[in-house]
Every structure is written in structure tokens, then in C-alpha cells.
Amino acid sequence: MTVTERTPPPGDRAEAAYDVAVIGGGPAGLSGALVLARSRRGVLVIDAGEPRNAPSAHAHNYLTRDGAPPAEILAAGRREVRGYGAEILSPVSVVAAESLGDGSGAPLFRLGLSDGRSVTARRLLVATGVRDELPDVPGLAAHWGASVLHCPYCHGWEARDQPIALLASNGLAAHMGLLWSQWSDDVTLVTHTAPASALDDAKRARLAAAGVRVVDDRADGVAVDADGALSGLTLAGGGSVPCLAVVVSPRSTVRLGPLAALGLEPAEVVMEGDVLGTQIETDPTGRSPVPGIWVAGNAASPHEHVVGSAAAGVRAGAMINMDLIEADTPSVPTPSRRSSR
């Protein structure tokens, strides 16, 4: 779906100026844009149109919106944001970014866009999300978001009581096994590329106590039935693990592209000694180390859920508005008081 607000006439590439440019049109970006538009700010949302959860049929754990298709949630969000005067460009991406400064030391940014125009903004809200990199097993990508899953809170209910295969690839293998045993009594963990320390004797005993079977082998593909639906995980040593769902631990890498030129530096997300992805580190309000730039959603927290990303966007939007208020309100010297005699 293409959404374009205030498209300049052909050949008119005058540089438009905004209070805030929001880069990313998912739950975090749209929620931040909503707060800022309701705060009477000039807001531009630049949306590449590549939402992380696009492969999923439904979003979950979003109160009052549980089970809604992700595209439906975004369409409703766009309507609300546009209703307060914000502009949305989609599908449009940032192809160049530079920090200008306004001569007084205050932040000012110029963004070159994929449609050829250029805009400036006093503040940026980066909500570009992450890119999920699946384990290198043929066939996984074709079923990603449907029967190849990663989050039990997103998909566990739908996979309940089904045979589930877990593809271990990092130090969280035992944690993954224990977690998914809550949703099914038929869980098999394939060790794949997980380090030996992730499945020592004590951890294997805990998995056994939870009813999780462990198969020491690597996966080399997926099996499908006559209708093309996933039916198993094939093993390098021969044979397969019958299942209707495969759980993986993707590496989630923050999407920055040209925005890296502004000084944003991804930091590694490390758990149990393994790098699970990257993120932009921020303070609790979403403020990044680069003056004038806030980050919200999965770009700042790769494992955040939809509702958490939306909440982070709201928080960042409110803080950006306050930052602009403080910047636009001159400091007034306090009159000195002379003591009277």
C-alpha cells in the first residue's frame, strides 16, 4: 500500500523543513508521530514500507488489537497520524543524511530521500527496526512468520499442543527448550550449532524433566507435505524430526543505512556469551548519544514486542516535544536582589 502526503508537483524539489522527521513507519514510529502531531509539531514520517512483522498473519499481546493483521494495525495508525496533520511518505527511504547545525549549536539534519527530494528536520526519531537473519538452513525462509517462529509470546498459543522442533544456535538453547515446553508436550530440541556449554549435563537434565527431547545433530533442511506445508526438520545425520512448527533464534541487526553517517553506532546485544544482534543504545526516554536524535522500537530493543515498541515511540515523542519547547524558550536572567538597609 502506497501512502503519500503532500507530494510536490513534478520538478518541484524545494527543501521542506519540519520540526521532526520520523524514520520508520511501524508501531514505534507512528506512535511517536501521533504524540508529536497532537503536540502541534510539523512531522514527516518516512516509511520504507518493510515492516519486520510483515510475514506474520496476526499480531498478538496488543491489548484491544490482539489477533489483528499487522497491516491492519499500521493502516489504522496512519489514518490517525494523518488526522492530526502529520505527513507520511511510503514507500520512501532515506538515502543520505547529514548533520547541519543551525549556527547556534542546535541540531539540524538534512535527509535525502529515495524519491529525489530533500528535507530538513530539527529532531529525528529513528524507528527503523531490525533485520532478522535466519540460521543458514535451506527452506526456513519460505515458512518464516507462519510455521518458522521465534517468539512464544507471539506464536505460542497458535502452536499449542503441536509437535515443535527447536533449532538451537546459541547459548540460550536450554532456555528456549524450557520456555516452549509451556505450550506443548511434544518439543524436540536439535542441538544444531549451539555451543556445548549451552547444553551441559545439568541443563540436559532440566530439559528432560520438562519433557523436552534433545537430538544431537545439525539440521540441513525442512520437509513439507503434499500441500507445501512444513512437516518436519531434516537432519544432516539422516532422518528427520516430525513437526508442524520450527523455532529459531534469528540474529536481529539494526537497520541504519545512511543514518550511520550521523554518528549512530550499533552496539552488540550479548546474552549467555553469544551475540544475538545489534541495537542503538539509548537512555530510558529513547535519547541517543547523538544530540537531537531519539531511537525507539526494535532499533533500540530488538526483542521488544509490538505494544512495547508503540509505548517507546510515545515516550520518545513526548520527550522530543519537551526538548523542542526548552530549545525555543529563552532563558531569562533572574534579577539580582539587593539587600535593603
Secondary structure, 3 states (H helix, E strand, C coil): CCEECCCCCCCCCCCEEEEEEEECCCHHHHHHHHHHHHCCCCEEEECCCCCCCCCCCCCCCCCCCCCCCHHHHHHHHHHHHHHCCCEEEECCCEEEEEECCCCCCCCCEEEEECCCCEEEEEEEEECCCEEEECCCCCCCHHHECCCEECCHHHHCCCCCCCCEEEECCCCCHHHHHHHHCCCCCCEEEECCCCCHHHHCHHHHHHHHHCCEEEECCCEEEEEECCCCCEEEEEECCCCEEECCEEECCCEEEECCHHHHHHCCCCEEEEECCEEEEEECCCCCCCECCCCCEEECHHHCCCCCCHHHHHHHHHHHHHHHHHHHHHHHCCCCCCCCCCCCC
